[in-house]
Amino acid sequence: MARREAILEGTQAAQRLHAKLGTRTAFQGSALSRIDIFRAATELGALLLFRPLSGLLGAYLGPPNFPMPGILVSTQRDLHVQRFTAAHELGHLFLGHTASSLDEQIGLWRGESKDLQEIAADAFASEFMLPRWLYIHHAGRHGWGTQALANPQNVYQLSLRMGASFDATCWGLSGHKILDQAIVDKLRETEPKKIKLAALGGRAELTNPWADVWIINEADDGLTFEGGPDDIVVFRCKEHPSAGYLWDEACLQQHGLEIIKDYREESDGDEIGGELTRVLITRVHTAGEYRVSFCERRPWRPENSAARLSVIFDLQGKEQGLPRIARKAAAAA
């Protein structure tokens, strides 16, 4: 089997697993924003554990040497790396690989592996975690066409919603032929840290360089996101002060978010008294799940709202020990 055939094998296997689990159907009208890799692993009967692995991103422990398939993922890397690593090891399981695998590097875009099983597992991970339909799902919600996706800011926000690294998301844009390779190469030249700082516009400090900066607007209403406790969440919402409608920032504080900066941006047009963009830069102080809901309404008539934005942020960061989904299931049993 050649490299090309191994990639095809992994890709088709990921598509079969999506069909088996019904993941695409589950996204329709749901709060999902990313493929739940850890849930998929447990549903396939794998023992998934997160441990401090020395020099390894992850490992697959398969039969016949082990009585049940096991997936180990390092706790020494960020959540998006943990997710892609778990997807790679899940590929070994679903593809029926019998040999155990100790993985120091993963990702087809790295172009380093010559082992055909590793190539197939990489292709599986890319297709399962970042299917073409998921790109279209988020791009459709935000109105990101081809031109918009050539902007690294939009691709970075897309990567956050899909739970992947910026580099992996760029690779998928090329692999799915959503963007030309030349455009993707240009995108990959941009350092994610510069994108984050540009999103903050000098109005807030990024104390943790590995933290992410989320830009949330009305297109994200109803979704659930997964990040870390040091992440910064920027709400950018259309506001109509000339009609008396204002976004109630007090609701954010009631939900546990600290407002770092609160300001308004005027539209580029010449219209006076028209639409503005309310910008609220926020952060949390404790890792946890935050259910955020706030409205644009007239202060003297709070019962009537012109718009509402509700999202859930799971800001617990990387996994440790058993995955959180398994601990929740055990607690509910």
Helices and strands as residue ranges (DSSP letters): H 3-21, H 23-27, H 37-43, E 47-51, E 58-61, E 70-74, H 79-94, E 101-103, G 108-110, H 116-129, H 132-142, H 146-149, H 152-162, H 166-175, H 181-188, H 192-200, E 213-216, G 218-220, E 224-226, E 232-239, G 241-243, E 246-247, H 250-254, E 258-266, E 276-283, E 288-298, E 301-315, H 324-332
